[in-house]
Amino acid sequence: MVALLVLAACSSDAPGATTALTTGVATAVATPTPAATAPSAGVPAVPLRDASLGATPQPPVVPPVRVQVPDLGIDMPVEPAGVAPAGDMALPDTAEVAAWYEFGPAPAAPEGSTLVAAHVDSATTGVGPFARLRDVAAGAAVVVTTADGTTYGYRVQDVVRVPKDTAPVGEWFDRTGTPRLVLVTCGGAFDRRVGHYADNVVVTALSSGG
């Protein structure tokens, strides 16, 4: 099986199980802090942030609904996802659908990372489209479509494979800095003892202006 996934729990042996990113998130509103490096079963553990009242009202967020990487033949629906009970980013059961972290930036945000993750494979659907991310080249185009029909173009800056226990999760969920798209899936060897892959494959792409 292909060994890929940016989340902690990308297990191919758990049909129906919701894999979560290794993002230690326990609440929906959290200011990114250095993420814990504890391995998870899917994506990265979500960083926590203070959900205080009185924050400046923000404009309505338009969620992404589709992600495409034409060079790799990737064309996937995207669903909003929050945090699983274990504190990881929740993912759809199938490897055929990607998840957008709904408590973080969206494509129209003026800064920060729009994070989209998916299982590398699943027991029910087999190897998924994001398994191909390990082969993406720098400069490749990525297109994200939002619910209002707007398309956002990006160019791949880099693709890296990092061990889940040392993954820079805080960067993936960052709400500041240059607007960017971060695609995450699993990679490396599958460890049947813990039920997930050893690494995350992470693609970072910057806006191409359309």
N, C-alpha and C positions, 0 to 999 in steps of 0.2 A: 504494500500500500504506500501511497505517497506520504512522505513525512513532512507535514507542514501545519502551521497554525500559530497565530499571534496570541491566541488566548491561552489560558492555562488548561482548560479542559477540552481538548479536541480528541475525544476518544472515539475510536471506530468500533469499539466493542459494547457501547451502551446505547442500544436502540431506544429512541424516545427520550433520551436524557438531554436536558438543556445544558449545553456547554457554555461556560462563562469565561470571559476574558480574565486574565490574571491582573485585574485592576483593583484591588482592594477598595471597593466602594460600598459604603453601608448606608449612605443617604443620597438623595437626589441632588441636593445643592451643596457642593463642596468646592473650596478653593484648592486647586491642585497643590498637593504637598508631596514631598518625595514619597513615592509609592513603596510599599513593603515589597520585598523580593521573594516572599513565600510563593512557591509554585501553585498554580491553580489548575482547574480542569479544562479551561477553555482559553479565554483571552486574558489580558492583563488585569490585575486587581485595580479597582477604581479608587483614585485618590479622593479623600474626603474634603469637604469645604463647609464653612459656617453658613447655615441657612438663616441668617438674621433678617428681621423685618426692617422696613424702611429703605430698602435698596432702591436705586434709581429704576423706574419702570423701563422695561426693554420692549422693543418692537416685536410683534408676533414672529415666531420662528417658523420658517418654511422648511419642512424636513426633506431630505433626499429620498427619492423613491427608486432610483436606478443608478447603477454604476457600470461603466463599460471600459474595457481596455482592448481596443480594436486589434492591436498587434497580437494579442494572445487569444482572441476570440471569446473574451469574457464579456458577458452581458447578463447581469443579475438584478433581480428586484431587491430593494432595500427596505427594511422595516425598522421603525424606532425600537430601541431596547434600553432598558434601565439596568438595575443592579439585581443580581440573583441573591438568594438568602445567604449564601456563603460569602458575599461581598465582592464577587467577581461580576464582570459585565455579562449580562444574560445574552445568549445567542439562540437563534431558531434551531429546532431539532435537526433540520435538514441542512446539507451542505450546499443546497441549490439557492438558498436565500441568505443575503448578507444583513448585518445589523448596523444601524447607526446609533452611537451613544447619544441619546436624546437629552442628556443633561449637560452636554458640551456644545461647542460651536457647531453651527450649520454652515453650508457653503457660502451664504451671503454675509456671514459674520466678518467684521473688519479686521479681526485678529484671532489667532489661536488655531488649534488643530481640529479639523472635522475628522472624527475617527469612525471608520467603517471596518467591521471585522466579520469573518465567516469561518466556519469549520473547514478544515482541509478535506475531510471526508466524513461519512457517517455510515452506520450499519445498514440504514435503509436505502440510501441513495448512492452509496459508493463514493468515489473520488469526486470532489466538487471543483468548480471553476477556479477558486482561489488557490488550488494546488499549483496552478501555472504561474503564480506570482513570482516564484523563485527564478523564473526564466526571463522576467521582464528586463528590458534594457534601459539604461539612463536615456532620457529624452523621449521615451515612449509617451504617447498621448493617453490621457485618462479623461473620461467625460462623466460628469455627475448631473443627473436631472432631478429637479426638485418637484414638489407636489403641484406647484403652479405652472409647470411646463418650462421653466427657465433651465437652460443648460450652462454648466460651468466647466471650462476646459482647464486641464492641468498637464504638466509635463513631469515625468518621473525624474526626481533628483538623485535618489539612490535606493537600493534594495539591500537589506542586511538580514542576516540570520543571527539571532542572539539567544543564549541560554535563558530559559524562563526565570531562573533564580537570580539573574543579574540584569534583567531587562529594565531599560530606562523608562518605566511606565509613566513617570511624571511628565516626560516630554510628549508622550503619545496623547495624553489628556490635557495638555497645556492650553490654557485659555488666553494666553498672551503671545506676542510676537507675530511674525509674518503669517498671514493666512495660508494654510496648507491643508492638504489631504493626507491622511495616514491610513493605509490599508494594512490589516493585520490578519494573519492566519497561523497555523501551526507548522512546524518543521522539525527536522532532525529525526532521531530514532524514536519509535513508539515503545514506551515502557509499560508493559502489561501489569506490573506490580502496582503502579499508581494510576494507571488508566489514562495517560495522556502523553503527548509528544514532549521531547526534551527542550525543543527550541520554539521560537516564534520567528516567522518570516515577516518582515516589516518593509513596506514600500512608502516612501515619503515623496509627495509630488507638490510642486508649487504652481500657482495660478499661471495660466498662459494667456490670460486676458480674454478668454471666451471659448 
